[in-house]
Amino acid sequence: MGEHRAAEPRPRAVVPLRFVVGLVLLGLLSWFGGRYFLGLQQAGRCSAGTVTMSVAAAPDIAPALGQIAAAMSPSERALGDQCFTTRVSAIDPAQVAAAQAAKSSDGRPDVWVPDSTLWLTRAAEGGATGVPEHGVSIASSPVAIGVAEPVARTLGWPAAPVGWGTLLSARTATSPVRVAITDPARSAVGMSGLLALSGAIAPKDQQGATFAAALRTLGGNRSAVLSDLFSKLPQSTDPTALAAAVVAFPASEQSIISFDIPHPPVNVVPIYPVPAGPALDYPFTVLDGVTDLVRQAADRLLAAVQGQQARGVLWTSGFRTPSGGTGAAFPPVDGVRSDPVEPIALPEPERARSLLGLWTTVNLPSRLLAVLDVSGSMAEPVPGTGKTRFDVTLQTAQQGLALFSDDSELGLWAFSTGLDGALPYRQLVPIGPLATQRAAILAAESAATVKANGGTGLYATTLAAYQAVLDGWDKTRANSVLIITDGQNDDPSGPTLDQALTALKKLVDPRRPVRVIFLGVGPDVSLAELDKIAAATHGLAVLATDPAKLSEVFLQALAARPCQPPNC
């Protein structure tokens, strides 16, 4: 046999040391050069400085916005030779709206993301300038009724439908179910819940005693912010705990998800009311007056928020897309719908104002002097009704009286010209507790008559009524004068408009606010004159051109008294 020879090793290639060193040096030069030129590029981007864009966001969405802003790349933050950073602050939308209405420049944000377009409308109605009517919706969340799960199951959920009617009439073993709401005057969620409740009530009953009783029930457990109501939920499933705690209130779907994820002692389930109230739509709003650079920065941030990566952040936080859709990152929480929920839009502003007027009348402790016009023109017929202007006014006043709770104080005057000697006004019932003089006011309203050929002593009456309310000003109540009139001042013995305004401005005391609210009836009213007088007291003048619709406008007038002591 032949020998097997071991394979000889292949000779190893010899690489010159200087070649290896050259490669290493080339690599190092390339790396340092890349970093150097990258640094030059970044320095060039920000060579003219960095600006900070301030964003005031609703507290529920502020953390997600902050996360999205922090994740923006250097190229996304670069605007030519300048860069921007974003400071996101969680601020209650009601607080921002009030600051804009007061035209305060202190802390004015560049971008405002409230939880609802409602706040853009509220700010404008309050006199704000520089706040656009609409923003770009970046997310949505339907407003449901959050119900403690044991209570919801007792009422038949999820097999049986549960709505406002069921909750308001339900009882635990020992007492009625405690239903609450966030104050609609400072909460978009509360306003949505109120609109949903009104939608479940027949139109003919929406100004009746039953609806007023429902509003009082909710008002008795109202809170300024939603987190306060979540803190009042039961801490155990013990029947005693369920009976003593708040167990149901309007809440955004997102807030329910955030509450349930940490597994609290008692879960909350969302009940989607039918009809539903408006959804939260989170409008991304660039306020007027920002610089061009900040506007560009806002456009970059908006683009980032609308991107797919940011969408995952919003889904994870429990927010839906602006059209109501969800994705894989949307948290699976018991009772929360995973299918698209098309957002319900806000109603016309008049509808919201009218409902808020009803809410404040029922729940705001009041000290009100109602002054009725009995001049000759109030005998004019209202076409198509078979009633006079005065008949319609009395009917509206009597309906309105039923809305005030017994802890309010009301008085009643009538006015024309020469009604009490030389005075154009007469006191029918002095301001006093409604608990003891409701019947007296109703009787005085029924007995009141129009003075034939009587004029309209509007200015002198307004001054006297304002003085009367101011003299007995009560810090625990909303103090106001409500004057219902169908004409313009024509009292030759009284003050002129300028004289009346001068005298009124001397009476106004910021420490003792009294608001004058005018309700004009018919086409003969000078709304411009009433506006001037009302504005001097931070009040309001509204007009019912068609007297047949006076009751609708009446509630809007009452909505001008949302100032709740001691914050007046």
Protein Blocks (a to p, Z undefined) as FASTA:
>chain_A
ZZdddddddddddddfklmmmmmmmmmmmmmmmmmmmmmmmmmmmmnopcdddddddfkl
mmmmmmmmmmpcfklmpghjaccddddddddfklmmmmmmnopaghpafbdcdfbfklmm
mmmmnopahiafbdcdfbdcdddddddfklmmmnopakbccdfklmmmpccfkbccdddd
ddfklpfklmmmmmmmmmmpcfklmmmmklmmmmmmmmmmgcfbfklmmmmpcfbfbfkl
mmmpcfbdcddfklmmmmmmnopabdcddddddddddddehiadddehiafklmmmmmmm
mmmmmpmklmmmmmmnopacfkopacfklccdehiafbdcdddddddfklmmmmmmmmmm
mmmccdddddddfbfklmpccehklpafklmmmmmmmmmmmmpcfkbccddddddehklo
jbfbdcfbdcddfklmmmmmmmmmmmpccdehiacdfklmmmmmmmmmmmmocfkbccdd
ddddfbdcfbfkbccfklmmmmmmmmpcfklccddddddedjkbcfklmmmmmmmnopac
dddfblmlmmmmmmmmmmmmmbccfkZZ
